[in-house]
Amino acid sequence: MPATLADLALIQAMAEQLVDQANKVGAVVTIDLQSLQPLRMGHYEPVIRVWPANPNAKTGGQ
């Protein structure tokens, strides 16, 4: 079943909350897509990474 606009909005809000929480505790979160073999449309998996933030880095596009 395809995601609805409400589903997408909820996921977006959850992702933003995750990033906010990571910023509060001094962490960085990335979510990327990694292509799988054989290469074809839609053949990928998400890769989620979390690591300590650089204390000298600025966040929020500043």
PDB file of N, CA, C, O and CB in Angstrom:
ATOM      1  N   MET A   1       0.843  -1.173   0.000  1.00  0.00           N
ATOM      2  CA  MET A   1       0.000   0.000   0.000  1.00  0.00           C
ATOM      3  C   MET A   1       0.896   1.247   0.000  1.00  0.00           C
ATOM      4  O   MET A   1       1.800   1.351   0.829  1.00  0.00           O
ATOM      5  CB  MET A   1      -0.964  -0.008   1.225  1.00  0.00           C
ATOM      6  N   PRO A   2       0.662   2.173  -0.900  1.00  0.00           N
ATOM      7  CA  PRO A   2       1.499   3.382  -0.958  1.00  0.00           C
ATOM      8  C   PRO A   2       1.228   4.308   0.234  1.00  0.00           C
ATOM      9  O   PRO A   2       0.129   4.337   0.788  1.00  0.00           O
ATOM     10  CB  PRO A   2       1.249   4.141  -2.277  1.00  0.00           C
ATOM     11  N   ALA A   3       2.256   5.054   0.605  1.00  0.00           N
ATOM     12  CA  ALA A   3       2.135   6.001   1.709  1.00  0.00           C
ATOM     13  C   ALA A   3       1.201   7.140   1.322  1.00  0.00           C
ATOM     14  O   ALA A   3       1.215   7.606   0.183  1.00  0.00           O
ATOM     15  CB  ALA A   3       3.517   6.552   2.110  1.00  0.00           C
ATOM     16  N   THR A   4       0.392   7.582   2.275  1.00  0.00           N
ATOM     17  CA  THR A   4      -0.487   8.731   2.057  1.00  0.00           C
ATOM     18  C   THR A   4       0.275  10.006   2.401  1.00  0.00           C
ATOM     19  O   THR A   4       1.367   9.953   2.967  1.00  0.00           O
ATOM     20  CB  THR A   4      -1.790   8.614   2.912  1.00  0.00           C
ATOM     21  N   LEU A   5      -0.307  11.148   2.057  1.00  0.00           N
ATOM     22  CA  LEU A   5       0.309  12.424   2.427  1.00  0.00           C
ATOM     23  C   LEU A   5       0.409  12.553   3.941  1.00  0.00           C
ATOM     24  O   LEU A   5       1.376  13.119   4.450  1.00  0.00           O
ATOM     25  CB  LEU A   5      -0.492  13.601   1.846  1.00  0.00           C
ATOM     26  N   ALA A   6      -0.575  12.038   4.663  1.00  0.00           N
ATOM     27  CA  ALA A   6      -0.536  12.078   6.126  1.00  0.00           C
ATOM     28  C   ALA A   6       0.614  11.217   6.653  1.00  0.00           C
ATOM     29  O   ALA A   6       1.306  11.611   7.592  1.00  0.00           O
ATOM     30  CB  ALA A   6      -1.881  11.598   6.718  1.00  0.00           C
ATOM     31  N   ASP A   7       0.818  10.044   6.051  1.00  0.00           N
ATOM     32  CA  ASP A   7       1.941   9.182   6.443  1.00  0.00           C
ATOM     33  C   ASP A   7       3.266   9.918   6.250  1.00  0.00           C
ATOM     34  O   ASP A   7       4.120   9.920   7.137  1.00  0.00           O
ATOM     35  CB  ASP A   7       1.934   7.865   5.624  1.00  0.00           C
ATOM     36  N   LEU A   8       3.427  10.538   5.088  1.00  0.00           N
ATOM     37  CA  LEU A   8       4.668  11.243   4.779  1.00  0.00           C
ATOM     38  C   LEU A   8       4.904  12.411   5.726  1.00  0.00           C
ATOM     39  O   LEU A   8       6.035  12.652   6.148  1.00  0.00           O
ATOM     40  CB  LEU A   8       4.647  11.739   3.344  1.00  0.00           C
ATOM     41  N   ALA A   9       3.838  13.141   6.061  1.00  0.00           N
ATOM     42  CA  ALA A   9       3.954  14.269   6.985  1.00  0.00           C
ATOM     43  C   ALA A   9       4.363  13.785   8.371  1.00  0.00           C
ATOM     44  O   ALA A   9       5.174  14.427   9.038  1.00  0.00           O
ATOM     45  CB  ALA A   9       2.628  15.046   7.062  1.00  0.00           C
ATOM     46  N   LEU A  10       3.806  12.654   8.808  1.00  0.00           N
ATOM     47  CA  LEU A  10       4.163  12.095  10.117  1.00  0.00           C
ATOM     48  C   LEU A  10       5.627  11.664  10.142  1.00  0.00           C
ATOM     49  O   LEU A  10       6.340  11.938  11.107  1.00  0.00           O
ATOM     50  CB  LEU A  10       3.255  10.900  10.459  1.00  0.00           C
ATOM     51  N   ILE A  11       6.068  11.000   9.100  1.00  0.00           N
ATOM     52  CA  ILE A  11       7.469  10.557   9.028  1.00  0.00           C
ATOM     53  C   ILE A  11       8.402  11.760   9.010  1.00  0.00           C
ATOM     54  O   ILE A  11       9.443  11.740   9.666  1.00  0.00           O
ATOM     55  CB  ILE A  11       7.706   9.681   7.775  1.00  0.00           C
ATOM     56  N   GLN A  12       8.048  12.800   8.277  1.00  0.00           N
ATOM     57  CA  GLN A  12       8.864  14.025   8.238  1.00  0.00           C
ATOM     58  C   GLN A  12       8.972  14.628   9.632  1.00  0.00           C
ATOM     59  O   GLN A  12      10.061  15.012  10.060  1.00  0.00           O
ATOM     60  CB  GLN A  12       8.260  15.059   7.253  1.00  0.00           C
ATOM     61  N   ALA A  13       7.846  14.716  10.346  1.00  0.00           N
ATOM     62  CA  ALA A  13       7.850  15.285  11.691  1.00  0.00           C
ATOM     63  C   ALA A  13       8.699  14.438  12.644  1.00  0.00           C
ATOM     64  O   ALA A  13       9.431  14.977  13.473  1.00  0.00           O
ATOM     65  CB  ALA A  13       6.414  15.402  12.224  1.00  0.00           C
ATOM     66  N   MET A  14       8.597  13.116  12.521  1.00  0.00           N
ATOM     67  CA  MET A  14       9.389  12.228  13.371  1.00  0.00           C
ATOM     68  C   MET A  14      10.884  12.392  13.094  1.00  0.00           C
ATOM     69  O   MET A  14      11.694  12.390  14.022  1.00  0.00           O
ATOM     70  CB  MET A  14       8.969  10.766  13.155  1.00  0.00           C
ATOM     71  N   ALA A  15      11.247  12.534  11.825  1.00  0.00           N
ATOM     72  CA  ALA A  15      12.651  12.727  11.458  1.00  0.00           C
ATOM     73  C   ALA A  15      13.172  14.048  12.020  1.00  0.00           C
ATOM     74  O   ALA A  15      14.302  14.117  12.503  1.00  0.00           O
ATOM     75  CB  ALA A  15      12.822  12.694   9.922  1.00  0.00           C
ATOM     76  N   GLU A  16      12.359  15.083  11.959  1.00  0.00           N
ATOM     77  CA  GLU A  16      12.771  16.381  12.503  1.00  0.00           C
ATOM     78  C   GLU A  16      12.944  16.308  14.016  1.00  0.00           C
ATOM     79  O   GLU A  16      13.857  16.922  14.567  1.00  0.00           O
ATOM     80  CB  GLU A  16      11.743  17.466  12.142  1.00  0.00           C
ATOM     81  N   GLN A  17      12.071  15.560  14.691  1.00  0.00           N
ATOM     82  CA  GLN A  17      12.219  15.372  16.137  1.00  0.00           C
ATOM     83  C   GLN A  17      13.504  14.612  16.459  1.00  0.00           C
ATOM     84  O   GLN A  17      14.191  14.929  17.430  1.00  0.00           O
ATOM     85  CB  GLN A  17      11.004  14.621  16.710  1.00  0.00           C
ATOM     86  N   LEU A  18      13.823  13.617  15.648  1.00  0.00           N
ATOM     87  CA  LEU A  18      15.056  12.849  15.838  1.00  0.00           C
ATOM     88  C   LEU A  18      16.279  13.751  15.714  1.00  0.00           C
ATOM     89  O   LEU A  18      17.196  13.675  16.531  1.00  0.00           O
ATOM     90  CB  LEU A  18      15.140  11.699  14.819  1.00  0.00           C
ATOM     91  N   VAL A  19      16.292  14.595  14.702  1.00  0.00           N
ATOM     92  CA  VAL A  19      17.414  15.518  14.498  1.00  0.00           C
ATOM     93  C   VAL A  19      17.506  16.506  15.652  1.00  0.00           C
ATOM     94  O   VAL A  19      18.603  16.803  16.126  1.00  0.00           O
ATOM     95  CB  VAL A  19      17.262  16.274  13.162  1.00  0.00           C
ATOM     96  N   ASP A  20      16.363  17.021  16.112  1.00  0.00           N
ATOM     97  CA  ASP A  20      16.365  17.936  17.255  1.00  0.00           C
ATOM     98  C   ASP A  20      16.948  17.258  18.492  1.00  0.00           C
ATOM     99  O   ASP A  20      17.769  17.844  19.197  1.00  0.00           O
ATOM    100  CB  ASP A  20      14.941  18.436  17.546  1.00  0.00           C
ATOM    101  N   GLN A  21      16.519  16.017  18.755  1.00  0.00           N
ATOM    102  CA  GLN A  21      17.035  15.287  19.920  1.00  0.00           C
ATOM    103  C   GLN A  21      18.536  15.038  19.787  1.00  0.00           C
ATOM    104  O   GLN A  21      19.281  15.170  20.758  1.00  0.00           O
ATOM    105  CB  GLN A  21      16.291  13.948  20.090  1.00  0.00           C
ATOM    106  N   ALA A  22      18.971  14.678  18.590  1.00  0.00           N
ATOM    107  CA  ALA A  22      20.402  14.453  18.368  1.00  0.00           C
ATOM    108  C   ALA A  22      21.190  15.733  18.643  1.00  0.00           C
ATOM    109  O   ALA A  22      22.242  15.689  19.280  1.00  0.00           O
ATOM    110  CB  ALA A  22      20.660  13.965  16.922  1.00  0.00           C
ATOM    111  N   ASN A  23      20.693  16.858  18.172  1.00  0.00           N
ATOM    112  CA  ASN A  23      21.364  18.139  18.419  1.00  0.00           C
ATOM    113  C   ASN A  23      21.446  18.440  19.912  1.00  0.00           C
ATOM    114  O   ASN A  23      22.461  18.941  20.393  1.00  0.00           O
ATOM    115  CB  ASN A  23      20.630  19.276  17.696  1.00  0.00           C
ATOM    116  N   LYS A  24      20.383  18.135  20.639  1.00  0.00           N
ATOM    117  CA  LYS A  24      20.360  18.406  22.083  1.00  0.00           C
ATOM    118  C   LYS A  24      21.421  17.608  22.836  1.00  0.00           C
ATOM    119  O   LYS A  24      21.996  18.096  23.809  1.00  0.00           O
ATOM    120  CB  LYS A  24      18.983  18.088  22.654  1.00  0.00           C
ATOM    121  N   VAL A  25      21.677  16.393  22.389  1.00  0.00           N
ATOM    122  CA  VAL A  25      22.638  15.549  23.099  1.00  0.00           C
ATOM    123  C   VAL A  25      24.029  15.564  22.457  1.00  0.00           C
ATOM    124  O   VAL A  25      24.935  14.863  22.907  1.00  0.00           O
ATOM    125  CB  VAL A  25      22.123  14.127  23.157  1.00  0.00           C
ATOM    126  N   GLY A  26      24.186  16.371  21.401  1.00  0.00           N
ATOM    127  CA  GLY A  26      25.499  16.498  20.770  1.00  0.00           C
ATOM    128  C   GLY A  26      25.839  15.355  19.829  1.00  0.00           C
ATOM    129  O   GLY A  26      26.966  14.859  19.823  1.00  0.00           O
ATOM    130  N   ALA A  27      24.867  14.942  19.040  1.00  0.00           N
ATOM    131  CA  ALA A  27      25.090  13.858  18.078  1.00  0.00           C
ATOM    132  C   ALA A  27      24.671  14.315  16.685  1.00  0.00           C
ATOM    133  O   ALA A  27      23.935  15.289  16.524  1.00  0.00           O
ATOM    134  CB  ALA A  27      24.307  12.579  18.490  1.00  0.00           C
ATOM    135  N   VAL A  28      25.154  13.593  15.693  1.00  0.00           N
ATOM    136  CA  VAL A  28      24.793  13.830  14.301  1.00  0.00           C
ATOM    137  C   VAL A  28      24.136  12.562  13.769  1.00  0.00           C
ATOM    138  O   VAL A  28      24.612  11.457  14.030  1.00  0.00           O
ATOM    139  CB  VAL A  28      26.046  14.230  13.440  1.00  0.00           C
ATOM    140  N   VAL A  29      23.046  12.719  13.025  1.00  0.00           N
ATOM    141  CA  VAL A  29      22.330  11.587  12.435  1.00  0.00           C
ATOM    142  C   VAL A  29      22.253  11.801  10.928  1.00  0.00           C
ATOM    143  O   VAL A  29      21.924  12.894  10.468  1.00  0.00           O
ATOM    144  CB  VAL A  29      20.898  11.430  13.055  1.00  0.00           C
ATOM    145  N   THR A  30      22.554  10.761  10.165  1.00  0.00           N
ATOM    146  CA  THR A  30      22.332  10.800   8.724  1.00  0.00           C
ATOM    147  C   THR A  30      21.547   9.563   8.318  1.00  0.00           C
ATOM    148  O   THR A  30      21.700   8.489   8.900  1.00  0.00           O
ATOM    149  CB  THR A  30      23.679  10.883   7.948  1.00  0.00           C
ATOM    150  N   ILE A  31      20.710   9.735   7.316  1.00  0.00           N
ATOM    151  CA  ILE A  31      19.983   8.614   6.717  1.00  0.00           C
ATOM    152  C   ILE A  31      20.240   8.691   5.223  1.00  0.00           C
ATOM    153  O   ILE A  31      19.847   9.652   4.563  1.00  0.00           O
ATOM    154  CB  ILE A  31      18.428   8.658   7.049  1.00  0.00           C
ATOM    155  N   ASP A  32      20.903   7.670   4.696  1.00  0.00           N
ATOM    156  CA  ASP A  32      21.255   7.609   3.282  1.00  0.00           C
ATOM    157  C   ASP A  32      20.645   6.364   2.662  1.00  0.00           C
ATOM    158  O   ASP A  32      20.128   5.492   3.361  1.00  0.00           O
ATOM    159  CB  ASP A  32      22.789   7.617   3.091  1.00  0.00           C
ATOM    160  N   LEU A  33      20.712   6.296   1.354  1.00  0.00           N
ATOM    161  CA  LEU A  33      20.299   5.097   0.631  1.00  0.00           C
ATOM    162  C   LEU A  33      21.524   4.469  -0.002  1.00  0.00           C
ATOM    163  O   LEU A  33      22.328   5.152  -0.637  1.00  0.00           O
ATOM    164  CB  LEU A  33      19.225   5.423  -0.445  1.00  0.00           C
ATOM    165  N   GLN A  34      21.660   3.175   0.173  1.00  0.00           N
ATOM    166  CA  GLN A  34      22.779   2.440  -0.427  1.00  0.00           C
ATOM    167  C   GLN A  34      22.221   1.515  -1.497  1.00  0.00           C
ATOM    168  O   GLN A  34      21.333   0.706  -1.230  1.00  0.00           O
ATOM    169  CB  GLN A  34      23.581   1.629   0.652  1.00  0.00           C
ATOM    170  N   SER A  35      22.744   1.641  -2.698  1.00  0.00           N
ATOM    171  CA  SER A  35      22.316   0.779  -3.803  1.00  0.00           C
ATOM    172  C   SER A  35      22.761  -0.648  -3.550  1.00  0.00           C
ATOM    173  O   SER A  35      23.844  -0.883  -3.016  1.00  0.00           O
ATOM    174  CB  SER A  35      22.879   1.284  -5.146  1.00  0.00           C
ATOM    175  N   LEU A  36      21.934  -1.587  -3.930  1.00  0.00           N
ATOM    176  CA  LEU A  36      22.247  -3.008  -3.801  1.00  0.00           C
ATOM    177  C   LEU A  36      22.473  -3.604  -5.180  1.00  0.00           C
ATOM    178  O   LEU A  36      22.022  -3.056  -6.186  1.00  0.00           O
ATOM    179  CB  LEU A  36      21.117  -3.762  -3.060  1.00  0.00           C
ATOM    180  N   GLN A  37      23.165  -4.713  -5.216  1.00  0.00           N
ATOM    181  CA  GLN A  37      23.409  -5.427  -6.475  1.00  0.00           C
ATOM    182  C   GLN A  37      22.321  -6.466  -6.681  1.00  0.00           C
ATOM    183  O   GLN A  37      21.916  -7.086  -5.698  1.00  0.00           O
ATOM    184  CB  GLN A  37      24.814  -6.098  -6.479  1.00  0.00           C
ATOM    185  N   PRO A  38      21.832  -6.696  -7.855  1.00  0.00           N
ATOM    186  CA  PRO A  38      22.149  -5.950  -9.077  1.00  0.00           C
ATOM    187  C   PRO A  38      21.484  -4.577  -9.048  1.00  0.00           C
ATOM    188  O   PRO A  38      20.412  -4.406  -8.468  1.00  0.00           O
ATOM    189  CB  PRO A  38      21.700  -6.738 -10.331  1.00  0.00           C
ATOM    190  N   LEU A  39      22.136  -3.602  -9.684  1.00  0.00           N
ATOM    191  CA  LEU A  39      21.602  -2.246  -9.716  1.00  0.00           C
ATOM    192  C   LEU A  39      20.299  -2.214 -10.506  1.00  0.00           C
ATOM    193  O   LEU A  39      20.245  -2.652 -11.655  1.00  0.00           O
ATOM    194  CB  LEU A  39      22.627  -1.271 -10.328  1.00  0.00           C
ATOM    195  N   ARG A  40      19.267  -1.699  -9.884  1.00  0.00           N
ATOM    196  CA  ARG A  40      17.989  -1.493 -10.568  1.00  0.00           C
ATOM    197  C   ARG A  40      17.159  -0.541  -9.717  1.00  0.00           C
ATOM    198  O   ARG A  40      17.434  -0.345  -8.534  1.00  0.00           O
ATOM    199  CB  ARG A  40      17.229  -2.856 -10.808  1.00  0.00           C
ATOM    200  N   MET A  41      16.157   0.038 -10.326  1.00  0.00           N
ATOM    201  CA  MET A  41      15.309   1.000  -9.635  1.00  0.00           C
ATOM    202  C   MET A  41      14.669   0.355  -8.405  1.00  0.00           C
ATOM    203  O   MET A  41      14.125  -0.746  -8.487  1.00  0.00           O
ATOM    204  CB  MET A  41      14.224   1.545 -10.585  1.00  0.00           C
ATOM    205  N   GLY A  42      14.738   1.036  -7.287  1.00  0.00           N
ATOM    206  CA  GLY A  42      14.108   0.564  -6.072  1.00  0.00           C
ATOM    207  C   GLY A  42      14.855  -0.524  -5.326  1.00  0.00           C
ATOM    208  O   GLY A  42      14.344  -1.055  -4.339  1.00  0.00           O
ATOM    209  N   HIS A  43      16.052  -0.867  -5.774  1.00  0.00           N
ATOM    210  CA  HIS A  43      16.833  -1.918  -5.113  1.00  0.00           C
ATOM    211  C   HIS A  43      17.898  -1.248  -4.255  1.00  0.00           C
ATOM    212  O   HIS A  43      19.047  -1.086  -4.667  1.00  0.00           O
ATOM    213  CB  HIS A  43      17.485  -2.897  -6.160  1.00  0.00           C
ATOM    214  N   TYR A  44      17.487  -0.866  -3.057  1.00  0.00           N
ATOM    215  CA  TYR A  44      18.361  -0.147  -2.143  1.00  0.00           C
ATOM    216  C   TYR A  44      17.943  -0.453  -0.711  1.00  0.00           C
ATOM    217  O   TYR A  44      16.893  -1.046  -0.463  1.00  0.00           O
ATOM    218  CB  TYR A  44      18.319   1.378  -2.416  1.00  0.00           C
ATOM    219  N   GLU A  45      18.784  -0.039   0.214  1.00  0.00           N
ATOM    220  CA  GLU A  45      18.441  -0.154   1.618  1.00  0.00           C
ATOM    221  C   GLU A  45      18.865   1.118   2.335  1.00  0.00           C
ATOM    222  O   GLU A  45      19.842   1.756   1.941  1.00  0.00           O
ATOM    223  CB  GLU A  45      19.106  -1.399   2.255  1.00  0.00           C
ATOM    224  N   PRO A  46      18.136   1.494   3.388  1.00  0.00           N
ATOM    225  CA  PRO A  46      18.546   2.677   4.141  1.00  0.00           C
ATOM    226  C   PRO A  46      19.758   2.365   5.016  1.00  0.00           C
ATOM    227  O   PRO A  46      19.901   1.263   5.546  1.00  0.00           O
ATOM    228  CB  PRO A  46      17.385   3.195   5.005  1.00  0.00           C
ATOM    229  N   VAL A  47      20.617   3.361   5.151  1.00  0.00           N
ATOM    230  CA  VAL A  47      21.783   3.258   6.022  1.00  0.00           C
ATOM    231  C   VAL A  47      21.704   4.422   6.998  1.00  0.00           C
ATOM    232  O   VAL A  47      21.739   5.585   6.595  1.00  0.00           O
ATOM    233  CB  VAL A  47      23.139   3.273   5.202  1.00  0.00           C
ATOM    234  N   ILE A  48      21.597   4.106   8.277  1.00  0.00           N
ATOM    235  CA  ILE A  48      21.456   5.126   9.309  1.00  0.00           C
ATOM    236  C   ILE A  48      22.734   5.151  10.133  1.00  0.00           C
ATOM    237  O   ILE A  48      23.198   4.124  10.628  1.00  0.00           O
ATOM    238  CB  ILE A  48      20.210   4.857  10.212  1.00  0.00           C
ATOM    239  N   ARG A  49      23.292   6.354  10.268  1.00  0.00           N
ATOM    240  CA  ARG A  49      24.538   6.502  11.036  1.00  0.00           C
ATOM    241  C   ARG A  49      24.338   7.572  12.109  1.00  0.00           C
ATOM    242  O   ARG A  49      23.658   8.575  11.895  1.00  0.00           O
ATOM    243  CB  ARG A  49      25.739   6.877  10.098  1.00  0.00           C
ATOM    244  N   VAL A  50      24.948   7.330  13.265  1.00  0.00           N
ATOM    245  CA  VAL A  50      24.908   8.293  14.370  1.00  0.00           C
ATOM    246  C   VAL A  50      26.315   8.381  14.944  1.00  0.00           C
ATOM    247  O   VAL A  50      26.953   7.358  15.191  1.00  0.00           O
ATOM    248  CB  VAL A  50      23.860   7.873  15.478  1.00  0.00           C
ATOM    249  N   TRP A  51      26.797   9.597  15.157  1.00  0.00           N
ATOM    250  CA  TRP A  51      28.116   9.777  15.752  1.00  0.00           C
ATOM    251  C   TRP A  51      28.139  11.084  16.532  1.00  0.00           C
ATOM    252  O   TRP A  51      27.277  11.940  16.335  1.00  0.00           O
ATOM    253  CB  TRP A  51      29.226   9.764  14.665  1.00  0.00           C
ATOM    254  N   PRO A  52      29.117  11.243  17.414  1.00  0.00           N
ATOM    255  CA  PRO A  52      29.211  12.473  18.200  1.00  0.00           C
ATOM    256  C   PRO A  52      29.469  13.672  17.288  1.00  0.00           C
ATOM    257  O   PRO A  52      30.243  13.596  16.334  1.00  0.00           O
ATOM    258  CB  PRO A  52      30.328  12.354  19.258  1.00  0.00           C
ATOM    259  N   ALA A  53      28.806  14.765  17.605  1.00  0.00           N
ATOM    260  CA  ALA A  53      28.993  15.992  16.832  1.00  0.00           C
ATOM    261  C   ALA A  53      30.328  16.634  17.178  1.00  0.00           C
ATOM    262  O   ALA A  53      30.838  16.471  18.286  1.00  0.00           O
ATOM    263  CB  ALA A  53      27.842  16.981  17.091  1.00  0.00           C
ATOM    264  N   ASN A  54      30.879  17.352  16.236  1.00  0.00           N
ATOM    265  CA  ASN A  54      32.070  18.156  16.479  1.00  0.00           C
ATOM    266  C   ASN A  54      31.644  19.327  17.362  1.00  0.00           C
ATOM    267  O   ASN A  54      30.774  20.103  16.968  1.00  0.00           O
ATOM    268  CB  ASN A  54      32.729  18.653  15.127  1.00  0.00           C
ATOM    269  N   PRO A  55      32.232  19.470  18.537  1.00  0.00           N
ATOM    270  CA  PRO A  55      31.793  20.535  19.447  1.00  0.00           C
ATOM    271  C   PRO A  55      32.019  21.941  18.883  1.00  0.00           C
ATOM    272  O   PRO A  55      31.413  22.899  19.364  1.00  0.00           O
ATOM    273  CB  PRO A  55      32.516  20.404  20.769  1.00  0.00           C
ATOM    274  N   ASN A  56      32.876  22.077  17.878  1.00  0.00           N
ATOM    275  CA  ASN A  56      33.154  23.382  17.275  1.00  0.00           C
ATOM    276  C   ASN A  56      32.254  23.691  16.083  1.00  0.00           C
ATOM    277  O   ASN A  56      32.287  24.799  15.548  1.00  0.00           O
ATOM    278  CB  ASN A  56      34.597  23.446  16.842  1.00  0.00           C
ATOM    279  N   ALA A  57      31.445  22.709  15.663  1.00  0.00           N
ATOM    280  CA  ALA A  57      30.597  22.896  14.490  1.00  0.00           C
ATOM    281  C   ALA A  57      29.356  23.697  14.850  1.00  0.00           C
ATOM    282  O   ALA A  57      28.850  23.621  15.970  1.00  0.00           O
ATOM    283  CB  ALA A  57      30.199  21.542  13.891  1.00  0.00           C
ATOM    284  N   LYS A  58      28.879  24.464  13.885  1.00  0.00           N
ATOM    285  CA  LYS A  58      27.635  25.201  14.064  1.00  0.00           C
ATOM    286  C   LYS A  58      26.522  24.407  13.412  1.00  0.00           C
ATOM    287  O   LYS A  58      26.743  23.772  12.381  1.00  0.00           O
ATOM    288  CB  LYS A  58      27.727  26.638  13.467  1.00  0.00           C
ATOM    289  N   THR A  59      25.320  24.430  13.993  1.00  0.00           N
ATOM    290  CA  THR A  59      24.188  23.690  13.439  1.00  0.00           C
ATOM    291  C   THR A  59      23.098  24.664  13.025  1.00  0.00           C
ATOM    292  O   THR A  59      23.157  25.858  13.321  1.00  0.00           O
ATOM    293  CB  THR A  59      23.642  22.665  14.460  1.00  0.00           C
ATOM    294  N   GLY A  60      22.105  24.125  12.335  1.00  0.00           N
ATOM    295  CA  GLY A  60      20.965  24.935  11.942  1.00  0.00           C
ATOM    296  C   GLY A  60      21.250  25.882  10.799  1.00  0.00           C
ATOM    297  O   GLY A  60      20.573  26.901  10.665  1.00  0.00           O
ATOM    298  N   GLY A  61      22.238  25.574   9.969  1.00  0.00           N
ATOM    299  CA  GLY A  61      22.523  26.397   8.807  1.00  0.00           C
ATOM    300  C   GLY A  61      23.176  27.718   9.151  1.00  0.00           C
ATOM    301  O   GLY A  61      23.162  28.636   8.331  1.00  0.00           O
ATOM    302  N   GLN A  62      23.742  27.843  10.324  1.00  0.00           N
ATOM    303  CA  GLN A  62      24.368  29.106  10.742  1.00  0.00           C
ATOM    304  C   GLN A  62      25.773  29.195  10.232  1.00  0.00           C
ATOM    305  O   GLN A  62      26.459  30.186  10.482  1.00  0.00           O
ATOM    306  CB  GLN A  62      24.360  29.247  12.257  1.00  0.00           C
TER     307      GLN A  62
END
